[in-house]
């Protein structure tokens, strides 16, 4: 269908929201938020406050629901703003933790692969033949070729002095323990997924996970999460696309809350559990779990008759206990 919605001024946007039942207690403040953050970004945070209507399919008689443009009674503009600020702080905390995990994974990959080949990341025979030859989405490009293209772009875009230094003194190729400094989380995830099984097993066991396939899925899921965080995308109640696997044997205690529960694996909290678990391994004694727990428990109250809670992230009962300082479960 052709897009036919006209451009609207900030005043018109506010008038539209008011006509749909959104309460605007401070018009000047609301206009400031629309100018600063934008209608479309904020709409993700007032979307949960819209009214549901029952529908019935004329052909099948099937009953369903659809969300209307109208808001639940007593919903305020500030309800959406507070959710936006909660989600923003959530992303800031995740960015801090994901950086620590990413750096640790880079080192582990370089240490393991570099022991046998200084330039392992450039040599196809350093990786599992089946994994490196995978093709995705009908592409003729192999996983290894796709990684090489990505890595080449990261090196070309890098402004780091060490890259120029190595190129000037040693030629075009960076040894793996230097190359890791230009990798992003996606490059780490893709390279790990191509590694030989013994290499993946050794790296997974370094983080206390016996099943290398589970650990690879965790890294892939955290790469997806890192993309959401880096692009300032909504996280708190999102349906997550990259679902992590759960170990069924020799698993950390907390995994039992998620095994066999696909509905929980598609929501954000399991990602937070993986991050917490890895941060405690990478940075023992870190206060990050406590800071995240305090943030989650400070979920903003709303004036709206529809009350949202942190449960939209699919938090299991009793989660607070293992997020206390000193807990390693």
Rosetta blueprint (number, residue, H / E / L):
1 X L
2 X L
3 X L
4 X L
5 X L
6 X L
7 X L
8 X L
9 X L
10 X H
11 X H
12 X H
13 X H
14 X H
15 X H
16 X H
17 X H
18 X H
19 X H
20 X L
21 X L
22 X L
23 X E
24 X L
25 X L
26 X L
27 X H
28 X H
29 X H
30 X H
31 X H
32 X H
33 X H
34 X H
35 X H
36 X H
37 X L
38 X L
39 X H
40 X H
41 X H
42 X H
43 X H
44 X H
45 X H
46 X H
47 X H
48 X H
49 X H
50 X E
51 X E
52 X E
53 X E
54 X E
55 X E
56 X E
57 X L
58 X L
59 X L
60 X L
61 X L
62 X L
63 X E
64 X E
65 X E
66 X E
67 X E
68 X E
69 X E
70 X E
71 X E
72 X L
73 X L
74 X L
75 X L
76 X E
77 X H
78 X H
79 X H
80 X H
81 X H
82 X H
83 X H
84 X H
85 X H
86 X H
87 X H
88 X H
89 X H
90 X H
91 X H
92 X H
93 X H
94 X H
95 X H
96 X H
97 X H
98 X H
99 X H
100 X H
101 X H
102 X H
103 X H
104 X H
105 X H
106 X H
107 X H
108 X H
109 X H
110 X H
111 X H
112 X H
113 X H
114 X H
115 X L
116 X L
117 X L
118 X L
119 X L
120 X H
121 X H
122 X H
123 X L
124 X H
125 X H
126 X H
127 X E
128 X L
129 X H
130 X H
131 X H
132 X H
133 X L
134 X L
135 X L
136 X L
137 X L
138 X L
139 X L
140 X L
141 X L
142 X L
143 X H
144 X H
145 X H
146 X H
147 X H
148 X H
149 X H
150 X H
151 X H
152 X H
153 X H
154 X H
155 X H
156 X H
157 X H
158 X L
159 X L
160 X L
161 X H
162 X H
163 X H
164 X H
165 X H
166 X H
167 X H
168 X H
169 X H
170 X H
171 X L
172 X L
173 X L
174 X L
175 X L
176 X H
177 X H
178 X H
179 X H
180 X H
181 X H
182 X H
183 X L
184 X L
185 X H
186 X H
187 X H
188 X H
189 X H
190 X H
191 X H
192 X H
193 X H
194 X H
195 X E
196 X L
197 X H
198 X H
199 X H
200 X H
201 X H
202 X H
203 X H
204 X H
205 X H
206 X H
207 X L
208 X L
209 X L
210 X L
211 X L
212 X H
213 X H
214 X H
215 X H
216 X H
217 X H
218 X H
219 X H
220 X H
221 X H
222 X H
223 X H
224 X H
225 X H
226 X H
227 X H
228 X H
229 X H
230 X H
231 X L
232 X L
233 X L
234 X L
235 X L
236 X L
237 X L
238 X L
239 X L
240 X L
241 X L
242 X L
243 X L
244 X L
245 X L
246 X L
247 X L
248 X L
249 X L
250 X L
251 X L
252 X L
253 X H
254 X H
255 X H
256 X H
257 X H
258 X L
259 X L
260 X L
261 X L
262 X H
263 X H
264 X H
265 X H
266 X L
267 X L
268 X H
269 X H
270 X H
271 X H
272 X H
273 X H
274 X H
275 X H
276 X H
277 X H
278 X H
279 X H
280 X H
281 X H
282 X H
283 X L
284 X L
285 X L
286 X L
287 X L
288 X H
289 X H
290 X H
291 X H
292 X H
293 X H
294 X H
295 X H
296 X H
297 X H
298 X L
299 X L
300 X L
301 X L
302 X L
303 X L
304 X L
305 X L
306 X L
307 X L
308 X L
309 X L
310 X H
311 X H
312 X H
313 X H
314 X L
315 X L
316 X L
317 X L
318 X L
319 X H
320 X H
321 X H
322 X H
323 X L
324 X L
325 X L
326 X L
327 X L
328 X L
329 X L
